[in-house]
């Protein structure tokens, strides 16, 4: 397949570059940071530059587009002007959906589990979950979803959960920090009162590869892991898998951190994902896989 990956230098995008380039012809789009894109066929482009996007679509003629590019950190969204965040997360999504329609291209859009209300206290199903984003980031992702459902001819929306794994090319995420702390005998402060269904970055790339070649069409899928856990639970699983001292986990409440948007529980039911033959590894299996890659 011919696949465009937007946000190719991001946390998810770099894993997609590695996995999808093995059997497909990819074109990875990045803007300010290159990540690992220079090792693959790639283009530097501002996702808001519709003229350049149109030229790229016209010359590459993709079979699928995986649209991951966005202002993805909720705290950064709150710091930036609303119009800038809206342009990047919503208006660019509209333009990409229109281009996908024109070139008869499958659109895979990465949304977020944070579109859900955080107080349901059940594993949320796609059609039963209350949609109530509390951050600007989640609001723009839900707006992007609605635009795609309204105009797109061939789409898959993935409501992506908390991702974990090793960052590439000197980037850092919370899992990297936690692992480094445990290895160095330092304390990690982890929430005990926020629940999600985390998914490993290795699994993300594997599953999206399968989605690209599937016949799934015009669907919204919860895209998370098999287990409902807190960040503290995730830390404890890492300690068991790596033989680290679990007393290095300091359990804290979301209420201990001022200024954050509190979302207590957006853990998702992924039975619809599984119904298409798409299965996740357990957290224990995934963390063991991650640790082996660092040896």
NUVEXZA-947966 format. One record per residue (C-alpha): x, y, z. Coordinates in steps of 0.02 Angstrom, whole numbers, plus 50000, padded with zeros to 5 digits. Layout:
<nodes>
XYZ ...
</nodes>
This chain:
<nodes>
500005000050000 500455018349980 500235026450150 500425044450208 500785046650393 500495064150463 501405068150623 502755055950571 504015062950695 502845061050843 502825047550977 501615036550879 502185042050707 503965035850729 503355018350774 502205018750622 503675023650511 504655008450569 503254995850557 502335001550401 503885004350296 504294985750304 502914980550182 502224996950116 502755012750025 502595026450154 502745045250149 502995052350322 502565070650351 503385080950488 503545099250531 504785106150658 505535090150727 506215076650612 506165061850733 506645046650630 505805053250471 507455056550384 507735037850380 506175035650274 505335043850127 504715059950206 504225078050178 504325093350290 502635101850286 501545112550399 499925102650415 498975119050393 499735122150221 498295115850115 499145120049951 500655109349992 499565095250059 498575095249897 500185094149797 500805079649905 499175070049885 499195073049698 500955066649673 500935052149798 499125046349775 498975036949940 497885021849971 497765026550155 498155041450265 498515039550450 498175056750521 499065058250689 499695076250676 498995088050807 499405098950954 499285083651065 499795088951240 498275095651333 499335107651436 500125114851278 498415117251198 497915127751348 499455138851328 499245142251142 497965153851058 496315144951028 496365148650841 498075140450820 497525124550908 495875124250812 496735126550645 497965112450676 496785100050759 495155103650668 495345113650507 496805103150445 495775087550480 494365094550372 495575097850228 496365080650242 494635072350244 494175082050085 495785076550000 495475058550051 493755059349974 494445066549811 495805053249795 494685039049861 495895036450006 495525027650170 495685039850316 496255033450485 496075047250615 496825046150789 495665053950917 495775051451106 494925042451250 494795059551333 493245063451228 492285053051355 491555058751518 492695053051659 491355048151784 490465033151708 491335019951816 491125006551682 492155000851534 491505013151405 490785006851241 490865017551084 488985019851066 488595021051252 489945032551314 489475050251364 490495062251259 491025076451372 492805082651338 493475093751478 495055099951390 495295110251233 496335095951161 494925083351182 493625095751120 494585098350958 494795079650935 492925076750956 492575091050834 493745082550710 492815066150734 491145074450697 491805082750539 492495066150476 490875056850511 489905070350419 490935071750260 492115056950242 491715042650123 492935029950199 493565032750376 494085024150536 494155034450696 495265027450833 494955033951009 496725031451072 497055027951255 498605031751358 500125025551261 501675018251341 503365012851279 505075019851241 505215036451151 506375037051001 507725049450953 508015057351123 506195061851151 505485058251324 503775052751385 503105048051556 503505029551533 505325033851493 505445044451651 504655030951758 505805017351691 507355028151711 506855032251890 506615013951936 508275009051858 509165022851955 508275019452119 507285035652113 505485038552163 504095040452032 502515049852084 501045041251999 499165044052004 498175030652093 496485038352052 496465040051863 495995024451765 496295020951581 496605006051466 498405009051411 499105002251248 500934999551204 501685009051058 502284992650983 500494986150984 499865002650912 500945000950756 500524982550734 498654985250751 498605000550637 499534990650505 498154977550513 496814991050507 497594998550349 497364982450252 495684977950328 493954980350254 493394990450406 492495006050348 491595020750428 491875014950607 492325022650774 493405010950877 494015011751055 495885009551033 496595004451200 497274989651294 496464974751378 496624980451559 495914994751664 497325001651770 497925017451854 499645024751820 500185017751988 499575000451935 500575002251774 502105006551876 501874991151985 501744979951832 503364987651766 504214984451934 503694966151933 504224963551752 505904972251773 506304966951951 506264984852015 505834990552191 503974994652197 504255005152353 504935018252231 503135021552180 502385036352273 500515035552247 499735052652227 498015059452186 497555070252037 497005082752169 498825084452223 499275092752057 498475109952036 497885115951868 497655099251778 496025093851699 495405079551808 494755064351714 494535050251840 494065035651727 494035034351538 494425015851530 493685008451372 492824992551317 493764986451163 492634971951114 492184980550949 494044981450905 494214963050949 492684958650843 493714962950689 495074950650739 496174964350813 496884958950980 498024967751102 499384960151209 499234961251397 500194974851488 501324961551563 501734954551390 501994971751316 503134978051454 504174962151442 504324965451255 504844983551288 506154978651418 506914965651302 507164979051170 508244989251293 509444975151335 
</nodes>
